[in-house]
Amino acid sequence: MIVGALFLHIIWLGSDIIYASETLTELESNLVAYQRCLKMCEIPQEAPDNIDGVVNADWPSSGEIAFSNLSLRYRPDTDLVLHNLTFSIKNNEKIGVIGRTGAGKSTLCLALCRIVEAATGSIYIDGQDISKVGLEQLRSKVTIIPQDPTLFTGSLRFNLDPEGIHSDSELTQLIREAALEKLLIRDNKGLDQQVEEGGQNLSSGEKQLLCICRAVLKHNRVVLMDEATANIDVKTEETIQKLILERFSKSTVITIAHRLNTIMHSDKVLVLDKGKVAEYDTSDALLDRPDSIFKSYVESFKNN
């Protein structure tokens, strides 16, 4: 009897230990989740999406951009990445931005979209300080064409026009201008041709061209291209340059260059060096300067 009772107590003790272990594990998980929620609450929030009465629905109407003593750092405890940038871009101008790795080229795009807020100084679009504009109001008016194209699972039509506001004839005409006719006849599905997740069934050039076509359909006055031709062949790049010249003729285009020939025909070239404006002029004017950084880049490119 004593042995049986002792055995039962051992079994109950084992069950209690298992129950206590499971309870403590669940408690720990809940406390960790609570700690993460507290950390999330401590993250600084972005500015409001919309601010009434600051800009009209048709802003910006021309696309003039002005940087005024803009400085920027990624975190309060880090050094400045951009230092007192001051320059202006006229409406419809095509600007090429070059510089060595870490010069601040991509940071310039982040500043224009307020992904990172300025430490000091301002950026003006059509005379309006963008720091006073709602984030949704600003970002919806700036078209970004990144180096890595983004495509969605769905039809070709959906990837070009997610909001469904353009006609099939307009989409078809744009695809032909981008030299992508073979996508329309593939599987004889036309605009219903299916695009796999991330565009896995398309080449790098096709994906980038589709993203540019999608950007064209937004008809925004400000367009940012962040090394959009870095991963494609020269022939596709020529097609892209032609499409930009024709379709973005009424837009201000800032191009972060990967290849020098990408920006040789730009209206002006902005050379960044360690987050500062080193040179800003037409390519011909910069090539005429014997001590020009841009000229040294061109000569180095030719030698290679």
N, C-alpha and C positions, 0 to 999 in steps of 0.2 A: 504493500500500500504506500509506504513512504517513498519507495523508488518510483512508483507510478506518478505520485503527486509531484515529486521533484522533476520528473520528465516533462509533465505538463507545464510546470512553471518555466522551465527552460524554453519550451516552445513559445509560451506567451511572451517571454522576455525577448526572444528573437523577433517575434512579430512587432513588439513595441519598438525595438531598435530600428527595424525596417521602416515602420510608420514615422518614427521621429526623423530618420534620415531623409525620407521623401518630403516631409513637412519643411525641414530646414532647407532642402534644395529648392523647393518652390518659393520659400520666403526669400532666399538669396536672389532668385531670378526676378521676383517682384521688386526687390530693393534696387537691383541693377537697372531695371526698366524705369523706376522712379528717378534714379540718379541721372539717367540719360535724358529724361524729360526736363529735369532741372537744368541740365547743360544746354539743351535746345532753347530753353527760355532765356538763357544768358547770351545767346547769339544776337548781335546787333541786327535789327530789322532793316530791310530796304525801304527806300522812300515810297510814298504812295504811288499807286498805278496811275491815277488821274487827279489832276488839280484843275478845278473849274476856273474859267475866266482868264487863264494865262495865255493860251494860244487858240487860234481858230482851227476849224476842222481841216482847212486847206494848207495849214502850216506843215512844212516850209514850202513856199511857192517858188523860190528860185534856187535855193541850195547853197547860198554863200556861207562859208565857214571861217571863223576867226578864233585862233588860240591866243589868249592873253595871259602871259606869265604863268602858264600852267605848270604846276609841279604835282607829282603823284608818287605815293608809296603804297605798297600792298598791305602793310600792317603798320600800326602806330609805332611799333618798336623796331622797324627796319629803316634802312637808308632810302633816300629818294631814288626812284627809277627814272622819272622824267624831271628835268631841271629847267624851269622858267621858259617853257616853249612859247614863242611868240611868232606867229606868221598867219597869213590869211590866204584863203582860197576863193577865187571868184566863182560865180555860178557857172555850171557846165564845164568847168575845167577838169582836166584829167591829170592827176598828180601821182607820180611814182615815188615810193618811199624805199630807200635802201640804207644799208648799214650792216655792220658786222653783227654776229650773234650777241645778243644782250644789249644792243644799242637802244632798244625801246620801241621797235617797229610795231610789234603786235600789241604792246601796251597802249599805243596810240589809239588803236581800234577799241580796246577795252574802255579807254577814257571817253571816247565819243559815244559809247552806248551806256556809260555809267555802270559798267560791270564793277569797276573800281572807282570810287569817288575821288575827286581831286583833293589834294592836301591844301593847295593854294591856287589862286588864279581861276580863270573861267574859260569855257568854250561857248562861242555864240554861233547859232545857226539862224540865218536871216535876222541877225540882230538880237535874237532872244537867247538869254542865258539858259543853257539846257539844265542847269542845276535847279531851276525854278519850275521845270516842266515835269509832269508825272512820268514815271518810267514807261508805262504802257504807251502813253502819248509819244514819247521819244522813240522807243525801240520799234514801234510799229511803222515809223517813218524812215527808218534807216535799214537798208538792205545789206546783209552780210553774206558774202560768199566765202566760206572757209576753205582751208586746204583739204580737209577731209569731208567729202560730200555726204549729206544726210538724205537717205531715201527711206520710204516706208513700205510696208507690205500692203499691196493693193494694186490697182490698175495704173497704167501710164497716165491716164487722165487725172486720177486722184493725186499722183505725185506732182503733177504740173500745176494743178488748180485745186487744192484741198477744199477751198470754200465754194467751188462750183459756180463761179460767177462769169466765166468766160465760155464762149461758144466753141463747139468742136472744130469749126473751120479756122478760128483764130489759133487754137492749139496746134492744129495740123500744119498751118502755115509757119508757125514758129519752129516746129520740129524740123521742117524742111530747111529753113534758114540755118539751123544748127547742124545740118548734114546728118540727121538721124533718121532718114527715111526708112532705113532697113528695120528700125524698131516697129514701124507701122505695118510692114508686110510680114514680120515674123509671126508665124502661126496664123497668119491672116486674121488677126484680132484687132488691128488698128489701135485705137486709143484704149481698148479693153485689154491690151497686152499686160500680163501680170508681172509685177516687179517683186522679187523676193526680198526678204528682210535685209536691209542694208544694201540692196542692189547687188546681191551675190551673183545674179545671172547677167550682170552687165560688166563691161570693161571699165577701167578707171576713167578713161576719156568720156565714155557715154554717161557715166554717173555725174561727172563734173558738168558736162554740157546740159544735162537735165536740170541740175541745180541752178545753173545760170538762166535757163529758160524760165524756171519758176521765179527767179528774181526779176526777170524782165517783166513778167506779168503783174508785178506789184506796182510798177510805174512810180517808184519812189525817187525823190530828188537827190538823195544822198546814198551812195553805194560804196561799200567797203569790200575790197578783195584782199584777203589775207593769204598770200602765196597760193592762190587758187590753181595755178598752172604748174605747181612744183612736181607733181607725180604723174604727169602726162607727157606724151610724145610731142615733138615739135609740130607735126602736122595738125594735131588736135589743138595745140596752142594757137596756131594761125587761125583756125576756125573760131576759137574763142575771141581772139583779138578783133576779128572782123565783126563778130556778133556784138561785141561791146561797142565798137565804133559806130555801128548802125543803130543799135537799140538803146544805147545809153547816151545818145547825142545830147539829150536835154537833161542829163543828170550830172551831178558832181561826183566824180569817181576817184577814190583813193586806193591805189594799188600797192600792196606790200610785195615787193619784187623778189622772186627767187632767181630768175634769170635776167640779166641786164637788157637783153633784147625785148623783154616784156614791157619795159617802161621807156625805151629809147624814143618812142613817138609821143610820149606824154607832153602836156603843155609845160609842166615844170617838174623838176626832180628835187625831192627833199632828202638830204643826206643827214642821218642821225649818227651821232658819235657819243657813246656813254650817256645817253639820255638827253643830249643837247642838240640844238639845231646847228650843224656844222656848215651846211651850205643849202641854199634854196634859190634856184633860178632855173632858166631853161637849160636843156641838155647842151645846146650849142654854146651858150654863154659859159657853162661850166667847163666844157671841153677847151675853150679858148684860154682858160686860166692855167698857167704853168704849174701852180701849186695846188690845183684842185684835187680833192679826195676822190670825187667822181671820176676825174680823168685817170687817176691811178687805178681805179677799179676797172675801167674800160681797157686800159693797156694791159693789165694783168689778165683780163678775160681773153684778150686777143692772143697773148703769149701762150695761153694754155690751150 
